[in-house]
Amino acid sequence: MLLMEVLGAALLGLALSAAAVRGLESRLPSRRVVLVSGVVGALFGAYLTHFALGPGHYTLVATFVGAVLVSAVVLSLLLRPAHGPRRRPHRTPFSLPSRG
């Protein structure tokens, strides 16, 4: 049962990170970093969920949900801001008006 959880979590993390690379390629670092981070995040999420549920609660679905959630959080930390038009403030904060 534990082997199923590990393999399933790794595959879910890989699928989630591959979808992130495909959809948000311009806002993410290199493909290798994203794929590894997604899998490691999913494995940690599965471990954390399995540990939190305790003995006797071997629910495969709950472990997979925890794995996907933690993997999504790890992948969201890799996102960079979008390259869009930025507004520049016309005055710096806390500046005094100049005379002259």
N, C-alpha and C positions, 0 to 999 in steps of 0.2 A: 504494500500500500504506500509506503514511504517513497519507493522508487517511482510510482505513478505520479505522486505529488511533485517530485523533483523534475521529472521529465516533462510533465504537463506545464509546470510553471516556467521552465526554460523555454519551451515552445511558445507559450503565450507571450512571454517577454520578447522573444525574437520576432513574433508576428506584430506586436505592438510597436516595437522599435523600427521594424521595416516599414510599417505604415507611416510612422512619423517621418522617416527619411524620405519616403515617396511624396508625402504631402507638404512637408515643411523644409525641404532641402536647403533653401537659401538662408534659413534662420538657424540652422544647426551646425555644429562643428563637423569634423570628418565622419564619414559613414561608419568607420570602424569603432570610433568612440561611442557613437550613438547605439550601435548594435550591442556592444559589450555592456554599456550602462543599462540598457533595457533588460538584458538577460540577468545581470547581477542584481538589479533592482527587483526583478520578479522572484528570483531565488531568495533574496532577503525577505521579501514580502510573504512568501510561502512559509519560510521558517518562522517569521514573527507571528503569523496567523496560527500556525500549528502550535506554537508555544503558548499563545494567548488562550487558545481553546482548551488546552490541557489534555490529560490522558482520558481516553474513553470517548472523545469527541472527534472521530475521524471522518469529518465531512469534507469530501473532496471539493465540492462546489465552493464552500466557504474559503478553503485554502486558495483556490484559484482566484476568487474575487479579491482576496487580500493581496495576492501576487500581482494582479493586474493594477490594482490601485497604487501600490507602492512603486511599481514600474512606471506608471504614468506620472507620479510625482517626481521621480528621478529624471525622467525625460523632460519634464517641464522646467527643471532647473537648468537644462542645457540650452534653452531657447535664448536667442539674442533678439533685441528689439528690431522691429521691421524698419526698413529703409524708406521712410516716407517723408513728405514735406514737414519740416519742423518750423514752428514759429519761434522767432527769437524775441525775447522780451525787449521792449524799447528802452527800458531802464533797468539797471541792475537793482536787486533788492537792497533795501536799507541805504540807498544813496541819497545824498543831499543834492538839491538842484544847484547847478553852477551858475554863476553870474558872469556873463561875458561871452 
